[in-house]
Amino acid sequence: MGPNINLTYWLGHTFFRAFARSFYDFRIVGEENMKFGGAAIIAANHVSFLDPPIIGQAFDEVVRSFARKTLFDHPLAAMILREWQVIPVDLDKPDTASLKTTMRLLKSGEKIVMFPEGTRSFDGKLQKAEPGIGLFLAKTGAPVLPIRLFGTYEAYPRKAKFLHRAQITLVVGQRYKPDLTAAAEQGRDLYQTLADEVMQRIGGLTI
């Protein structure tokens, strides 16, 4: 899985891949769109705590992800999340450190999972994008790989206490690069426009 793999990530990846393919009827639509080298922001809808590991296990290489800083408040959770190469960030107000880390990782060819909506949906439907992902796009100019998850809401919705069996499908769209030179907006307006485009592309993905 590449030079960035560590034992904890490998164990987690192996477990979740086996779990997705045994407990759930997991499949990928558009798998050919995942086969490319180099950096990308993997942008997906967010309906369940299962979303990050389900996306991660689908790739045959290390993919990094972001999580809200509050998830790192517990020392044990923070240690595991960092071993899984999760980066703490305030997605509503990305700070300088997270921006620099993102730029460095993307420039070094890494793939990073982001959820434009910022938080899990309560009803499984797509939500409005927060401007945070647009800021990352404006600052890095990175290509975007839109992904839409179907079934993770049914498998483990928000406030659920137990996992449920469900068919989980990962639909992978075409990679694209935002045209920053054609943008008429600046600042937060630009970030929101870029974020909205990402969500439109995610919303256009169907099984």
N, C-alpha and C positions, 0 to 999 in steps of 0.2 A: 504493500500500500504506500510505498514511498518513504523517503528519509525522515519525515516529520512524525512518523508513528511512534508511539510509546506503548508500553505494555497495557496500561489502563485503557487507552483509547482502543487498542486492538481487542482487548477483552470485551469492552462495551460494544464495539462494532460487530464482533462475532456473535455475541448474545442477541443483540437486537435484530441482526439479519436472520438468525435461526428462528427467533420469536415471531418476526413478521411473516415468515414463510411457513410457519407451522400453525401458530394460533390464529393467524389471520389469513384470509385469501388475498394475498398481496400480489399486485401486478403493476407494471410500468407501461404507460402509453407514451410513445415518443422517446424510447430509450436511446435511439440513435443520436438524439440531440445532446445527450450527456457525454458523448465521446469526443472530447476536445481537450487540448492542452492549454495551459496558461490560466490566467486569473479570470474570475467572474464573481459578480454578486448574484447569488442564488436567491431570488425573491419569491416568497411563497405566502399563501393565505395562512391564517393561524386560527385554529378552532380547538386545539387540544394540546395537553402536555406531551402527547405522543409525537407531535409534529417534528421536533428537532431530531430525535433518534430515528424516526421513520425515514426522514430525508437523508440523514447521515449514512444509514446502512445501505441505501440504494446506490451510493457511489462506491467505486472501487479504489478510491483514493481518500486521503484525509480532507475533510471539509470543516472549516471553522464556523463558529456561530457566535451570535451576541445574545446576551441575556441581561435583564435589568439588574442593576447593582444590588437591589434589595435581596436577590436570590443568593448573594454572596455573604450575607450577614452571618450565617452559621459557618463556623470554621471547617467542619467536615464537608459540608456541601461546597464550600468555596474550593477546598482542595480537590475534590472530585471534578468539579466544573473546569478548573484550570487544567487538570490532567486530560480532560476531554477537549481541551483547547477552546473553551468557551471564554469569550471576552466580556467583562462587565462594562455596561454602558447605560447611560440615560438616553433612551432613544428619542425622547421628546426634546432634549437639549444636549446633544452630543458635545462632550468636552474636548479640549485640545488633545489630551492624551489618547482618547479613543480614536480621534481623527488621524493622529500621527500613526497609531498602531495599524489602523485600517489601510492607510496609504502605503505603509511599509510592506504589509502583507500582500496587498494587491500588486505592488510593484515587483515583489519577489515571486509572483505567479500563483498565489494562493487563491482558493475558492472560499467564499464566506457566505453563510446563510443569513438572510435578514427577513424579518416579517414586517412589511410596510405598515400594517395595521397597528403594530405596536403592542397589542394585547390580544388575548383569545376572544373569539366571538362568543356571545352568550347563546345564540340560536343557530349557529352553523353557517349563517349567511355572511357574505363578504361585507366588510366594513369600509369606511372611508380611510384612505391612507393618511398617516401622519407625515409631516414634512421631513422627519429625520432621515429616511432613506434618500430623499432628494438631495439633502445636504451632502451625504457621502458621494452620491453620483456627481454632483457639481464639482466637488473638490478633487475627485479621483479620475473622472471620465471613464470609469470601468464599464465593461460590457455587463449586461444583465441577462440572466437565464431565468425566465419566468416559469414557475411551477405551481400547479394547483393540486391540493390534496382533497380527495374524496374518501369518506368513510371513517376518518379519524374522529370526527365529531360523534358519529354513532358508536364508535368503539370506546371513547372515553371523553364525554363532553365535560364542559366546565361544571364544577360542583358534584360530579359523579364520584361515588365511593369505590366502585368496582369496575373492572374492565368488562367489556361486552364483545362478543364475537361479531365481526363485521367484515365486509369486503372492503379492503383499502386499495385505492388506486392512486398512483402518482402520475399526473399528466405533465409532461415536460414540453415546454414550448420552444420556439426558435430563439436563439441568443440574438441580442441586438445591442447597439450602442447608442445612447441618447445623443442627439445632435445639439450640442451645447452652443454652437455658433449661430443657430437659428432662433435661439431663445430671445424673446422680447423682454422677459421679466428679469429681475435681479433679486438677490437676497432671498427672504422667506417665500416670496411669491414664486420665484424660480424653483425653490426646493419643493413647494407644494405641487407645481405643475409637473415636475419630473416624477414625484411620488404618485400623482394621479395617473400618469401614463403607465407606470408599472402595474397599478391595480387594474387598469383597463385591459392590459395584456393578460394578467392572471385571470380576470373575469371572462375573457374570451376563450379560455381553455375548457374543453368539454371531453367527456369520456367517449 
